[in-house]
Amino acid sequence: MLIIKEARLIGEDKIMGKILDLSKSVYELCREYPEIIDIMKDLGFESIANPAMLNTAGRFMTIEKGAEMKKIDLEKVKEAFINNGFTIK
């Protein structure tokens, strides 16, 4: 019975796919999903491609804070991630 429960959990995890947790730092998200760098760069977050920026400001910056600072519509950002296979949390 325990094996069935574990299999169900693994199956549910696969269904969920890539989860973009907007409360995590940009640094954490990029370590988890490196493709985020290209998505964000295309949206206008050019400095994310700079490893020094990602390793410093990226450690405390969230996507929401970055969008606000760069005056990029958060809904546009969310839509781009959804179109790239992410689920927004």
C-alpha positions in Angstrom: 0.0 0.0 0.0 2.9 2.4 0.7 4.3 1.8 -2.7 0.9 2.8 -4.3 0.9 6.1 -2.3 4.5 6.9 -3.4 3.6 6.2 -7.1 0.6 8.5 -6.9 2.8 11.3 -5.4 5.3 10.9 -8.2 2.5 10.9 -10.8 1.0 14.1 -9.3 4.4 15.8 -9.3 4.9 15.0 -13.0 1.4 16.4 -13.8 2.2 19.6 -12.0 5.3 20.2 -14.2 7.4 23.3 -13.7 6.2 25.4 -10.8 7.2 29.1 -10.7 6.9 30.2 -7.1 6.9 34.0 -7.2 7.9 34.2 -3.5 11.3 32.7 -4.3 14.3 34.8 -5.3 15.3 35.1 -8.9 18.6 33.3 -8.0 16.7 30.3 -6.5 14.4 30.1 -9.5 17.2 30.3 -12.0 19.1 27.5 -10.2 16.0 25.4 -10.3 15.0 26.2 -13.9 18.0 27.7 -15.9 15.7 28.4 -18.9 14.2 31.2 -16.8 17.2 33.4 -17.7 16.3 33.4 -21.4 12.6 34.0 -20.7 13.3 36.9 -18.4 15.9 38.4 -20.8 13.4 38.3 -23.6 10.9 40.2 -21.3 13.4 43.0 -20.7 15.3 41.9 -17.7 18.7 42.1 -19.5 20.8 42.2 -16.4 19.8 38.6 -15.5 22.2 37.3 -18.1 25.1 38.8 -16.1 26.2 36.2 -13.6 27.5 38.8 -11.2 24.0 40.4 -11.0 22.3 37.1 -10.7 24.6 36.1 -7.8 24.2 39.4 -5.9 20.9 41.2 -6.6 19.3 38.0 -7.7 19.6 36.5 -4.3 17.1 38.9 -2.8 15.1 40.1 -5.8 11.9 38.4 -6.7 10.2 38.4 -10.1 7.5 40.6 -8.7 9.9 43.2 -7.3 12.0 43.2 -10.5 8.9 43.7 -12.7 7.9 46.6 -10.5 11.3 48.2 -10.6 11.6 47.7 -14.4 8.0 48.8 -15.0 7.2 45.6 -16.8 3.6 44.4 -16.5 3.5 41.4 -14.1 0.7 39.9 -16.1 2.8 39.9 -19.2 5.6 38.2 -17.2 3.2 35.5 -15.9 1.8 35.0 -19.4 5.3 34.4 -20.8 6.1 31.8 -18.2 2.8 30.0 -18.7 3.5 30.0 -22.5 6.8 28.3 -21.6 5.2 25.5 -19.7 5.2 26.9 -16.1 2.5 26.9 -13.6 2.4 30.1 -11.5 2.3 29.7 -7.7 
